[in-house]
Amino acid sequence: MSEPEVLTDMDVAGTDRYVLRKLPEVTLAFWVMKIAATTLGETAGDLFAQTLKLGYFLTTIALFLIFVVLCPEHERELVVGPLLEMVLCER
């Protein structure tokens, strides 16, 4: 009984199609969101660190905690939101 052949990424990277499927599609919307997120993140960091004089360490902790609190809320809204909308629109 022969062992199955194991292919690595280098073995199949010869086809452009395989490599392109692994990369996200970069569109204008991607760049707009990336620039907005970077700008807002830096602005929030400057607000906490310099204007409120919390320093970089406390600012990092504060912004991380905001992220940890808001992320599950966002995920819950993605799941519950459309279902709640369907129930409310049926009346």
C-alpha positions, 0 to 999 in steps of 0.5 A: 500500500503506497502512502498518499502524496502530500502537497505543500503550498509551494507545490500548488502555488504555480497556478495563479488561480489558487493563490488569488483565492487565498487573498481577500478582494481589495476594493475601494470599500476595503481601503475606505474602511481601513483608512477610517479605522486607522484614523479613528483608532489613532485619534482615540489613542491620542485622546486617551493618552495625551488629552486625558493624560492616561499614558500609553499603557492605560490607553491600550488597556482602556481601548482593549476593554472597549473592544472586548465589551463591544465585540460580543454586542456586535456579534449578538446584533448580527444574529438577533438583529435580522430575526427581531426585524422579521418578527417586528415586520410581520405585525 
